[in-house]
Amino acid sequence: MRRSAGILLFRRNPEVEVLLGHMGGPFWARKDDGAWTIPKGEYLDDEEALAAAQREWVEELGVPVPSGDLTELGEVKQSGGKVVTVWALEGDLDLDQVVLGTFEMEWPKGSGKMKTFPELDKVAWFGLDDARAKMVSAQRAFLDRL
């Protein structure tokens, strides 16, 4: 089973806003609604989920996890079968400080050419209603739990 872990950063401004990232790479380039995600990533059985969530935050956003108390929001199973575990963290993040991480993949598929793409190609703050429309459908459960 594939597992992924992440951190849902939220702030009160004065309404609750959450930080989401638009998925990078060619598959998501022209999509908006349903193409935003909680910063997260996969981990193996020999790594703790929370440690993976913190590692992935740094890899994807290039900044330390803001200080504060993490609250586990549980798990959801996405349509592809991946189980995602998320922690909520109240804090703020200056988006100008973010340095987006990258990954390599063969593109176009079957061409033998490797290209580099951002894991997330942008990050933004959203109110809860907007976040619900923008994010991957299975992850919307985390907004309810928040």
C-alpha positions as CSV (number, residue, x, y, z in Angstrom):
1,M,0.0,0.0,0.0
2,R,1.3,3.5,-0.9
3,R,1.3,5.9,2.0
4,S,1.7,9.6,2.1
5,A,1.9,12.2,4.9
6,G,1.6,16.0,5.0
7,I,0.9,19.1,7.0
8,L,-2.1,21.3,6.5
9,L,-1.0,24.8,7.6
10,F,-3.9,27.1,8.5
11,R,-4.2,30.7,9.8
12,R,-7.0,33.0,10.9
13,N,-7.1,36.1,8.8
14,P,-9.7,36.7,10.4
15,E,-11.5,33.8,8.7
16,V,-9.7,30.4,8.5
17,E,-7.4,30.0,5.5
18,V,-5.4,27.0,4.5
19,L,-2.1,26.7,2.5
20,L,-2.4,24.5,-0.6
21,G,0.0,23.7,-3.4
22,H,-0.9,23.3,-7.1
23,M,0.5,20.0,-8.3
24,G,3.4,20.4,-10.8
25,G,4.3,18.5,-13.9
26,P,2.6,18.2,-17.3
27,F,-0.5,16.3,-16.1
28,W,-1.7,19.2,-13.9
29,A,-0.5,22.2,-16.0
30,R,-3.9,23.1,-17.4
31,K,-6.0,22.0,-14.4
32,D,-7.1,24.2,-11.5
33,D,-10.1,22.9,-9.6
34,G,-9.2,19.5,-8.1
35,A,-5.5,20.0,-8.8
36,W,-4.4,21.6,-5.5
37,T,-3.1,19.5,-2.6
38,I,-1.9,19.6,1.0
39,P,2.0,19.7,0.9
40,K,2.7,16.0,1.4
41,G,4.7,13.0,0.1
42,E,5.2,9.3,0.1
43,Y,7.1,7.4,2.7
44,L,8.2,3.8,3.3
45,D,7.3,1.5,6.2
46,D,10.6,2.2,8.0
47,E,9.8,6.0,8.4
48,E,7.3,7.5,10.8
49,A,4.4,9.3,9.2
50,L,5.0,12.6,11.1
51,A,8.7,12.6,10.2
52,A,7.8,12.0,6.6
53,A,5.3,14.9,6.7
54,Q,7.9,17.2,8.1
55,R,10.6,16.1,5.6
56,E,8.2,16.5,2.6
57,W,7.2,20.0,3.8
58,V,10.9,21.0,3.6
59,E,11.5,19.2,0.3
60,E,8.4,20.7,-1.4
61,L,8.4,24.2,0.0
62,G,12.1,24.8,0.8
63,V,11.4,26.3,4.2
64,P,11.3,24.9,7.8
65,V,8.0,23.7,9.2
66,P,6.6,26.7,11.2
67,S,6.8,26.1,15.0
68,G,3.6,25.2,16.8
69,D,1.5,22.2,18.0
70,L,0.6,19.6,15.3
71,T,-2.8,18.0,15.6
72,E,-3.4,14.7,13.7
73,L,-6.4,14.9,11.4
74,G,-6.3,11.1,10.6
75,E,-6.2,9.4,7.3
76,V,-8.1,9.3,4.0
77,K,-7.8,6.9,1.1
78,Q,-7.6,8.6,-2.2
79,S,-9.2,7.1,-5.4
80,G,-5.8,5.7,-6.6
81,G,-5.6,3.7,-3.3
82,K,-2.9,5.8,-1.6
83,V,-3.5,6.4,2.1
84,V,-2.8,10.0,3.2
85,T,-2.2,11.0,6.8
86,V,-2.3,14.7,7.7
87,W,-1.5,16.9,10.6
88,A,-2.9,20.4,11.1
89,L,-0.7,23.3,12.2
90,E,-1.8,26.8,13.0
91,G,0.8,29.3,11.7
92,D,1.7,31.6,8.9
93,L,4.1,31.4,5.9
94,D,5.5,34.2,3.8
95,L,5.0,32.8,0.3
96,D,7.9,34.9,-1.0
97,Q,10.2,32.7,1.1
98,V,9.0,29.4,-0.6
99,V,11.5,27.6,-2.8
100,L,9.6,24.9,-4.7
101,G,11.2,21.4,-4.9
102,T,11.5,19.5,-8.2
103,F,11.4,16.0,-9.6
104,E,12.5,14.3,-12.8
105,M,10.5,12.2,-15.2
106,E,10.6,11.0,-18.7
107,W,8.7,13.5,-20.8
108,P,7.1,13.1,-23.3
109,K,6.4,9.6,-22.2
110,G,8.3,7.1,-24.3
111,S,10.8,9.7,-25.6
112,G,13.7,8.7,-23.4
113,K,14.2,12.4,-22.5
114,M,14.2,13.3,-18.8
115,K,12.7,16.7,-17.8
116,T,12.7,18.4,-14.5
117,F,9.3,19.7,-13.1
118,P,8.3,21.4,-9.8
119,E,6.6,19.1,-7.3
120,L,4.3,22.0,-6.7
121,D,4.3,24.8,-9.2
122,K,2.7,27.4,-6.9
123,V,1.3,27.7,-3.4
124,A,-1.5,29.9,-2.1
125,W,-3.7,30.6,0.8
126,F,-7.4,29.8,0.4
127,G,-10.5,30.3,2.5
128,L,-12.3,27.0,3.3
129,D,-14.9,27.3,0.6
130,D,-12.4,28.1,-2.1
131,A,-10.0,25.3,-0.8
132,R,-12.8,22.8,-1.0
133,A,-13.3,23.6,-4.8
134,K,-9.5,23.6,-5.5
135,M,-8.2,20.6,-3.7
136,V,-8.1,16.9,-4.6
137,S,-11.6,15.5,-3.7
138,A,-10.4,12.9,-1.1
139,Q,-8.4,15.5,0.8
140,R,-11.5,17.7,1.4
141,A,-12.3,15.5,4.4
142,F,-9.3,17.1,6.2
143,L,-11.0,20.5,5.9
144,D,-14.1,19.0,7.7
145,R,-11.8,17.7,10.4
146,L,-9.9,21.0,10.8
